[in-house]
Amino acid sequence: MLPSRIVQPPSPFAHGSRSRLTPRDLPRFPSESLFDKIARVVCRAECLPRKELYEAWEVARRARRRFRGGRVIDLACGHGLVAHLMLLLDDTSPCALAVDTRVAGSAPSIAAGLVGAWPRIAGRVTIEERAIAEVALTPGDLVVSVHACGALTDEVLDAALAVRARVAVLPCCQEARPSALAGWLDPTLAIDVARAHRLLAADYDVFTQTIAREITPKNRLLLGAPRTS
Ligand SMILES: C[S@@+](CC[C@H](N)C(=O)[O-])C[C@H]1O[C@@H](n2cnc3c(N)ncnc32)[C@H](O)[C@@H]1O
């Protein structure tokens, strides 16, 4: 009788895992797609939780489907990956500024890896340790912010609205507060609905989307651009 071969089932690869991507994960990203190339850089950098790669990618590509060009401003940037992805997805943006009061330790490795793989973005992404309130925005900017906790998302919206810049936020940690909508809506959803209405009231075109819940349950993406006509 022939010896039976034991076939291991493919191990699950949850996109929302907080496990750090490492070179062991390289075979998961074999293709020549832009995403797989970026993921291979991140795996080699060995510093980023898996979910943060997928969150950053899903926000950046959705934002870029709507908004081209402009200086990219990544507020509460953490690792700064979103700022880099925004340039890789649209080379018509001249530069990006990524700020955080406490830039993540992973940021230099991520930046070095991506610049090594795409030398055309060398010198175009600046990462600075400072607060959102200290950033001078201009109307042509494209403001992005992933998981600016609680009221920090409102600060991002305040900053964008003050100069009528385009904005894309993926809020998190909504702090429940009294809402007239609480009888119908989950309190965190009520807060994000109010944020969308705030943009509409400011004469913005508003787009509401979600990224896959498997990546993060804090998955509501709010995009807005000043209405032009
Ligand atoms: C949940 S983390 C998100 C980081 C990153 N965007 C991501 O998706 O992984 C929130 C970040 O906000 C930063 N932060 C808190 N207050 C801030 C402020 N006033 N200005 C800028 N960044 C701030 C924190 O240091 C932290 O890195």
The ligand as a Gaussian input file, in Angstrom:
#p B3LYP/6-31G(d) Opt

LIG

0 1
 C       -4.841000      54.922000      17.061000
 S       -3.380000      55.780000      16.618000
 C       -3.503000      55.749000      14.849000
 C       -2.163000      55.814000      14.191000
 C       -2.151000      55.543000      12.687000
 N       -2.880000      56.529000      11.936000
 C       -2.678000      54.171000      12.379000
 O       -3.651000      54.028000      11.680000
 O       -2.090000      53.192000      12.851000
 C       -3.733000      57.464000      17.037000
 C       -2.499000      58.356000      16.925000
 O       -2.871000      59.700000      17.222000
 C       -1.723000      60.342000      17.764000
 N       -2.145000      61.597000      18.380000
 C       -2.822000      61.780000      19.531000
 N       -3.068000      63.097000      19.725000
 C       -2.541000      63.762000      18.669000
 C       -2.482000      65.142000      18.282000
 N       -3.059000      66.085000      19.021000
 N       -1.863000      65.454000      17.130000
 C       -1.308000      64.491000      16.350000
 N       -1.326000      63.167000      16.668000
 C       -1.937000      62.810000      17.808000
 C       -1.172000      59.283000      18.711000
 O        0.180000      59.523000      19.034000
 C       -1.364000      58.009000      17.890000
 O       -0.224000      57.689000      17.128000

